[in-house]
Amino acid sequence: MSSDSESVQAEVDHFMKGLIRRNPGEPEFHQAVRDVVESLMPVVLDNERYRQEEILERMTEPDRVVIFRVTWEDDQGRFRANRASRVQFNNAIGPYKGGLRFHPSVTLSVLKFLGFEQVFKNSLTGLPMGGAKGGANFNPKGKSDHEVMRFCHSLMIELHRHIGEDTDVPAGDIGVGAREIGYMFGQYKRLENRVTGMLTGKGLAFGGSHVRTEATGYGCVYFARHMLGEQGESLEDKRVAISGSGNVALYAAQKLIEYGAKVVTLSDSSGFIHAPDGLTPEQWDFVREVKEKRRGRVSELADKFKEIEYHDGQRPWRVPCDIAMPCATQNEIEKEDAEALVKNGVRAVCEGANMPTNTEGVQVFQKAGILFAPGKAANAGGVAVSGLEQSQNSLRLSWSAEEVDEKLQGIMKRIHAQCVEHGRKGDRIDYVNGANVGGFIRVAEAMCAYGAV
Ligand code: GLU
């Protein structure tokens, strides 16, 4: 290490010590901040104004956190209670924007990490969106439609006070899809007597956008295509290991198949399926039906098609592949998984989920010189189309699927270009640095313009 990089590292360590002291017991939040601060510290140390105005300290402190109880009644008539929160992280460049997650693993730490990442991601899209995240430790798995409805209605009785089309615009995330958005939207409309674009991911019948369901997965593939294209390569015939089987994984798989890549894995919380020759369009249709219509398991693919194997209780990272697309959840690629992927010849990793690779995993990829696209750049297509949904709602217009997809492609291309511009290191591109610095500048400039707010 040169003395210069040593002093940057010392500043990072000093900063992180303070952050950890102020936010005890929040490991995911610490992890997300460290990743960003390591990229940004050289930029901040180089800029008198950013230093003077404590830009990093301010950007790592949420504007506001609302925590509330959600009481609801289950089908047996028992009263149940969950904790819900909305972390409104930063609205320097637009109204707060970010999903709601319903999952038993939801904690304040998880929502703060997600809200913090969202600030950078949303800035990278070039659209006027601040960053937020919310959710509850409610597990929709095994709940009836009516139970989910009662939970969503109850949650909105509190949340409606804090959101609005010019204030904060939630959307879906893990455990929150079209069904949940419909219930929440209906309750907001009733409470406020206003029909407006204060949620995105809505059904097409009530203000939703074409391509929103597909956007995160498609966007991730568009990003991967640019990343490979930069190296003179294409997606054709590449074996892609995907984790997850929600909307991100499914629509990434669909677009990859369209581009001639081989989707060799998909997974859920029970295990993964391995299709050594790649999923066929027919198999993809089947798995979409299983997941979207019946809320079933990926193992059903192996029951139906004999060339597909099912591996119970395992993650897909030991399977040989050219590209890994983790599309399930945070910290699903740990050090040993990353080492196995490198050993098996992976050439690119493109994150469809938020922070799916842990810190050691990222180090393994970077040391091995693997192309590594962090979620805040690669999965920004979802929130980008949410931004386009907001535009359509304001205009009281609906664009065609082709128009939205074209705009999405343009946005992913520009995000990639920003990563290249800010991440170039000799003949290599550090996409982590590129995304962090690219996302930071617009937010920092806006905050400086506002003075001490
Ligand atoms: N939850 C998604 C994300 O992580 C989408 C957020 C949104 O559409 O507001 O970016």
Boltz pocket constraint, residues with backbone or C-beta under 6 A from the ligand:
constraints:
  - pocket:
      binder: B
      contacts: [[A, 97], [A, 98], [A, 99], [A, 100], [A, 169], [A, 170], [A, 171], [A, 172], [A, 173], [A, 174], [A, 200], [A, 354], [A, 379], [A, 380], [A, 382], [A, 383], [A, 384], [A, 386]]
      max_distance: 6.0
